[in-house]
């Protein structure tokens, strides 16, 4: 399921020129980050000279850091995905491994990084039925291709998140999780910031009080909920959970 999260939002992404799938680290103790940004990211490990990593994606624009003007690369290390700066990482141009590498806009890259915070919450919804504190239940009548059906909705709180799980016939078809209190996350974003501060982090094309899609099939979505000019909560949604 985590592989699905790597699918790039079509509205935010363009396809780059031909690059290789792998790259080599050019120095020792190169920082691996949670997001392609020095200010809004966490250091989540280090790589050393001559380490080779698979390239998953890259930023569509370059960043000027330490005298370099290079993109960031999303790499796979073990079963995790981290960002490494191109000034200290060279994409290999081996003829038998050339392929098109998809690229993130700034907003797309930061949405991807933020999404990593909530994935474990909403991908294990059933566990939260027992772990969370149930605060509401209701039934709604939904229309589907097969006709109308009653959908049970369970709302429960687990830590800084309120999770709304909607189910039919015992299987979760949709899960919406909302960050309602400040919590640690990959890009150090906090509730209470202004719209201009949010756009500094994510880029000017980020949507306010609307769903930002993280997936070409619209399976993964993020919404920034503002009230009185301040970020009140962050909503995350995922369809197709069982």
The 8 nearest C-alpha neighbors of each residue, nearest first, counted from 0:
[[1, 2, 3, 4, 122, 240, 5, 118],
 [0, 2, 3, 4, 5, 118, 122, 115],
 [1, 3, 0, 4, 5, 6, 78, 80],
 [4, 2, 1, 5, 0, 6, 214, 218],
 [3, 5, 1, 2, 6, 214, 0, 219],
 [4, 6, 3, 2, 7, 1, 111, 55],
 [7, 5, 4, 214, 3, 215, 8, 2],
 [6, 8, 214, 9, 5, 215, 213, 12],
 [9, 7, 214, 215, 213, 11, 10, 212],
 [10, 8, 12, 215, 11, 7, 214, 13],
 [9, 11, 8, 12, 215, 212, 13, 7],
 [12, 10, 9, 8, 107, 104, 103, 13],
 [11, 13, 103, 9, 10, 102, 104, 8],
 [12, 14, 102, 15, 101, 11, 103, 59],
 [15, 13, 101, 102, 12, 100, 16, 99],
 [16, 14, 101, 100, 102, 13, 17, 99],
 [15, 17, 18, 99, 14, 100, 101, 98],
 [16, 18, 99, 98, 97, 15, 100, 19],
 [19, 17, 97, 98, 99, 100, 16, 20],
 [18, 20, 97, 92, 91, 21, 96, 98],
 [19, 21, 54, 53, 96, 97, 98, 18],
 [22, 20, 53, 54, 52, 19, 91, 90],
 [21, 23, 90, 91, 89, 51, 52, 88],
 [22, 24, 51, 89, 49, 88, 50, 25],
 [25, 23, 88, 48, 49, 50, 26, 87],
 [24, 26, 48, 87, 88, 49, 23, 89],
 [27, 25, 48, 47, 24, 87, 29, 28],
 [26, 28, 47, 48, 29, 46, 25, 24],
 [29, 27, 47, 45, 46, 30, 26, 48],
 [28, 30, 46, 45, 27, 47, 26, 31],
 [31, 29, 45, 44, 28, 32, 42, 46],
 [32, 30, 44, 83, 45, 82, 43, 81],
 [33, 31, 42, 82, 43, 34, 41, 81],
 [32, 34, 41, 40, 185, 81, 82, 43],
 [33, 35, 40, 32, 112, 36, 82, 109],
 [36, 34, 82, 71, 32, 37, 108, 33],
 [35, 37, 34, 39, 38, 40, 32, 33],
 [38, 36, 39, 40, 35, 34, 41, 32],
 [39, 37, 36, 40, 186, 41, 200, 187],
 [40, 38, 186, 36, 37, 187, 200, 34],
 [41, 39, 186, 34, 33, 36, 38, 37],
 [40, 42, 33, 32, 43, 185, 186, 39],
 [43, 41, 32, 31, 44, 30, 33, 40],
 [44, 42, 32, 31, 41, 33, 45, 30],
 [43, 45, 31, 42, 30, 46, 32, 29],
 [44, 46, 30, 28, 29, 31, 47, 43],
 [47, 45, 29, 28, 27, 30, 50, 31],
 [46, 48, 27, 28, 50, 26, 29, 24],
 [47, 49, 26, 27, 25, 24, 50, 46],
 [50, 48, 24, 23, 51, 25, 47, 26],
 [51, 49, 24, 48, 23, 47, 46, 52],
 [50, 52, 23, 22, 49, 24, 21, 53],
 [53, 51, 21, 22, 74, 75, 54, 76],
 [52, 54, 21, 75, 74, 20, 55, 22],
 [53, 55, 74, 20, 21, 56, 73, 52],
 [54, 56, 73, 74, 53, 75, 100, 57],
 [57, 55, 73, 101, 102, 100, 54, 72],
 [58, 56, 72, 102, 71, 73, 103, 59],
 [59, 57, 103, 102, 71, 60, 70, 104],
 [58, 60, 102, 104, 103, 57, 61, 70],
 [61, 59, 58, 70, 62, 104, 69, 105],
 [62, 60, 70, 69, 68, 63, 59, 58],
 [61, 63, 68, 69, 70, 64, 60, 71],
 [62, 64, 68, 67, 66, 61, 69, 65],
 [63, 65, 67, 66, 62, 68, 86, 69],
 [66, 64, 67, 63, 86, 68, 62, 87],
 [65, 67, 64, 63, 68, 86, 69, 62],
 [68, 66, 64, 63, 65, 86, 69, 62],
 [69, 67, 63, 62, 61, 64, 66, 86],
 [68, 70, 61, 85, 62, 86, 67, 63],
 [71, 69, 61, 85, 58, 62, 60, 84],
 [70, 72, 84, 85, 58, 57, 83, 35],
 [73, 71, 57, 83, 82, 56, 74, 84],
 [72, 74, 82, 56, 55, 81, 57, 54],
 [75, 73, 54, 55, 81, 53, 80, 72],
 [74, 76, 80, 53, 79, 52, 77, 81],
 [77, 75, 79, 78, 80, 74, 52, 81],
 [76, 78, 79, 75, 80, 52, 74, 53],
 [77, 79, 76, 75, 80, 1, 2, 81],
 [80, 78, 76, 77, 75, 81, 74, 1],
 [79, 81, 75, 74, 76, 73, 78, 82],
 [82, 80, 74, 73, 32, 33, 31, 75],
 [81, 83, 73, 32, 72, 31, 35, 34],
 [84, 82, 31, 72, 71, 32, 85, 73],
 [85, 83, 71, 86, 87, 72, 88, 70],
 [86, 84, 88, 69, 87, 71, 70, 89],
 [85, 87, 84, 67, 69, 88, 68, 64],
 [88, 86, 25, 85, 24, 84, 26, 89],
 [87, 89, 24, 85, 25, 23, 86, 84],
 [90, 88, 22, 23, 91, 85, 24, 87],
 [91, 89, 22, 21, 19, 92, 23, 88],
 [92, 90, 22, 19, 93, 21, 89, 23],
 [91, 93, 19, 94, 90, 18, 97, 96],
 [94, 92, 96, 95, 91, 97, 19, 21],
 [93, 95, 96, 97, 92, 19, 91, 98],
 [94, 96, 93, 97, 92, 19, 98, 20],
 [97, 95, 94, 93, 19, 20, 98, 92],
 [98, 96, 19, 94, 18, 95, 93, 17],
 [97, 99, 17, 19, 18, 100, 96, 20],
 [98, 100, 17, 18, 101, 16, 15, 97],
 [101, 99, 56, 15, 18, 98, 102, 17],
 [102, 100, 14, 56, 15, 99, 57, 13],
 [101, 103, 57, 58, 59, 56, 14, 13],
 [104, 102, 58, 12, 107, 108, 59, 57],
 [103, 105, 107, 106, 59, 12, 11, 58],
 [106, 104, 108, 107, 202, 201, 109, 103],
 [105, 107, 201, 202, 109, 104, 108, 110],
 [106, 108, 104, 110, 103, 105, 109, 11],
 [109, 107, 111, 103, 105, 110, 106, 104],
 [108, 110, 112, 106, 111, 107, 201, 113],
 [111, 109, 113, 107, 112, 108, 114, 106],
 [110, 112, 114, 108, 109, 113, 107, 115],
 [111, 113, 109, 110, 114, 115, 34, 185],
 [114, 112, 110, 115, 111, 116, 185, 109],
 [113, 115, 111, 116, 112, 117, 110, 118],
 [114, 116, 113, 118, 112, 117, 111, 185],
 [117, 115, 114, 184, 113, 118, 185, 119],
 [116, 118, 120, 119, 115, 114, 121, 235],
 [117, 119, 120, 115, 121, 122, 116, 114],
 [118, 120, 122, 117, 121, 123, 116, 115],
 [121, 119, 117, 118, 122, 123, 124, 176],
 [120, 122, 124, 123, 118, 119, 174, 117],
 [123, 121, 119, 120, 124, 118, 240, 0],
 [124, 122, 121, 125, 126, 120, 119, 127],
 [123, 125, 121, 127, 126, 122, 120, 128],
 [124, 126, 128, 127, 123, 129, 171, 241],
 [125, 127, 128, 124, 123, 129, 130, 131],
 [128, 126, 130, 131, 129, 124, 125, 123],
 [129, 127, 125, 126, 130, 131, 124, 155],
 [128, 130, 127, 131, 126, 125, 132, 133],
 [131, 129, 127, 128, 126, 132, 157, 156],
 [130, 132, 157, 127, 156, 155, 129, 128],
 [133, 131, 156, 155, 134, 157, 130, 129],
 [132, 134, 155, 135, 154, 131, 156, 153],
 [133, 135, 155, 154, 132, 156, 136, 153],
 [136, 134, 154, 133, 153, 155, 137, 152],
 [137, 135, 153, 152, 154, 138, 134, 151],
 [138, 136, 152, 151, 139, 153, 135, 150],
 [137, 139, 151, 150, 152, 149, 140, 136],
 [140, 138, 150, 149, 141, 151, 137, 152],
 [139, 141, 149, 148, 150, 147, 142, 138],
 [142, 140, 148, 147, 149, 139, 143, 150],
 [141, 143, 147, 146, 148, 140, 144, 145],
 [142, 144, 146, 145, 147, 141, 148, 140],
 [145, 143, 146, 142, 147, 148, 141, 140],
 [146, 144, 143, 147, 142, 148, 141, 149],
 [147, 145, 143, 144, 142, 148, 141, 140],
 [148, 146, 142, 141, 143, 140, 149, 145],
 [149, 147, 141, 140, 142, 150, 146, 143],
 [148, 150, 140, 139, 141, 138, 151, 147],
 [151, 149, 167, 139, 138, 166, 140, 148],
 [150, 152, 138, 166, 165, 137, 167, 139],
 [153, 151, 165, 137, 136, 164, 138, 166],
 [152, 154, 136, 164, 163, 135, 165, 155],
 [155, 153, 163, 135, 162, 134, 133, 136],
 [154, 156, 133, 134, 132, 162, 131, 161],
 [157, 155, 161, 132, 131, 160, 162, 158],
 [156, 158, 131, 160, 159, 161, 132, 155],
 [157, 159, 160, 156, 161, 131, 180, 182],
 [160, 158, 180, 179, 178, 157, 182, 181],
 [161, 159, 178, 177, 157, 158, 179, 156],
 [160, 162, 156, 177, 176, 155, 157, 178],
 [163, 161, 176, 155, 154, 175, 160, 156],
 [162, 164, 154, 175, 153, 174, 176, 165],
 [165, 163, 174, 153, 152, 173, 162, 175],
 [166, 164, 152, 173, 151, 171, 174, 172],
 [165, 167, 171, 151, 170, 172, 150, 169],
 [166, 168, 150, 169, 170, 151, 171, 172],
 [169, 167, 170, 166, 150, 171, 151, 149],
 [168, 170, 167, 166, 171, 241, 151, 172],
 [171, 169, 241, 166, 168, 167, 172, 240],
 [170, 172, 166, 241, 240, 173, 165, 164],
 [173, 171, 239, 166, 240, 238, 170, 165],
 [174, 172, 238, 165, 171, 237, 239, 164],
 [173, 175, 164, 237, 236, 163, 165, 121],
 [174, 176, 236, 163, 235, 162, 164, 237],
 [177, 175, 162, 235, 234, 161, 163, 236],
 [176, 178, 234, 161, 160, 233, 179, 235],
 [177, 179, 160, 233, 232, 180, 159, 234],
 [178, 180, 232, 160, 159, 177, 161, 181],
 [181, 179, 159, 178, 182, 160, 190, 232],
 [182, 180, 189, 190, 159, 179, 183, 178],
 [181, 183, 184, 180, 159, 189, 178, 187],
 [182, 184, 187, 181, 185, 116, 188, 186],
 [183, 185, 187, 116, 186, 182, 113, 188],
 [186, 184, 33, 187, 113, 40, 41, 112],
 [187, 185, 40, 39, 188, 184, 113, 34],
 [188, 186, 184, 185, 39, 189, 40, 183],
 [187, 189, 186, 184, 190, 39, 185, 183],
 [190, 188, 181, 191, 187, 192, 182, 230],
 [189, 191, 230, 192, 231, 181, 232, 188],
 [190, 192, 230, 229, 231, 189, 193, 232],
 [193, 191, 230, 229, 190, 196, 189, 197],
 [194, 192, 229, 196, 195, 228, 197, 230],
 [193, 195, 197, 196, 198, 228, 192, 229],
 [194, 196, 198, 197, 193, 199, 192, 203],
 [197, 195, 199, 193, 194, 198, 192, 200],
 [198, 196, 194, 200, 199, 195, 201, 193],
 [199, 197, 202, 201, 203, 195, 200, 196],
 [200, 198, 196, 197, 202, 201, 195, 203],
 [199, 201, 198, 197, 202, 196, 39, 109],
 [202, 200, 106, 198, 199, 109, 105, 197],
 [203, 201, 198, 106, 204, 199, 105, 205],
 [202, 204, 198, 205, 201, 199, 106, 206],
 [205, 203, 202, 206, 106, 198, 201, 11],
 [204, 206, 203, 202, 106, 201, 198, 207],
 [207, 205, 209, 211, 204, 208, 210, 223],
 [206, 208, 209, 223, 205, 224, 222, 225],
 [209, 207, 224, 223, 222, 225, 206, 210],
 [210, 208, 207, 222, 206, 211, 223, 224],
 [209, 211, 222, 221, 220, 212, 208, 206],
 [212, 210, 221, 220, 222, 206, 209, 213],
 [213, 211, 220, 214, 217, 8, 219, 210],
 [214, 212, 8, 219, 220, 7, 211, 111],
 [213, 215, 8, 217, 216, 7, 219, 6],
 [214, 216, 8, 9, 217, 7, 6, 213],
 [215, 217, 214, 218, 219, 8, 212, 213],
 [218, 216, 214, 215, 219, 212, 220, 213],
 [219, 217, 238, 216, 237, 214, 220, 213],
 [218, 220, 237, 213, 214, 217, 236, 212],
 [219, 221, 212, 236, 213, 211, 235, 210],
 [220, 222, 235, 211, 210, 234, 212, 236],
 [223, 221, 210, 234, 209, 233, 211, 208],
 [224, 222, 233, 208, 207, 225, 232, 234],
 [223, 225, 208, 232, 231, 230, 233, 222],
 [226, 224, 230, 231, 229, 228, 208, 223],
 [225, 227, 228, 229, 231, 230, 224, 232],
 [228, 226, 229, 225, 230, 231, 193, 191],
 [227, 229, 226, 193, 225, 194, 230, 192],
 [230, 228, 193, 191, 225, 226, 192, 227],
 [229, 231, 225, 191, 190, 192, 232, 224],
 [232, 230, 225, 224, 190, 226, 229, 191],
 [231, 233, 179, 224, 178, 230, 190, 223],
 [234, 232, 223, 178, 177, 222, 224, 235],
 [235, 233, 177, 222, 221, 176, 178, 223],
 [236, 234, 221, 176, 175, 220, 177, 222],
 [235, 237, 175, 220, 174, 219, 176, 221],
 [236, 238, 219, 218, 174, 173, 175, 220],
 [239, 237, 173, 218, 240, 172, 174, 236],
 [238, 240, 172, 173, 241, 237, 171, 218],
 [241, 239, 171, 172, 238, 173, 122, 237],
 [240, 171, 170, 239, 172, 125, 124, 122]]
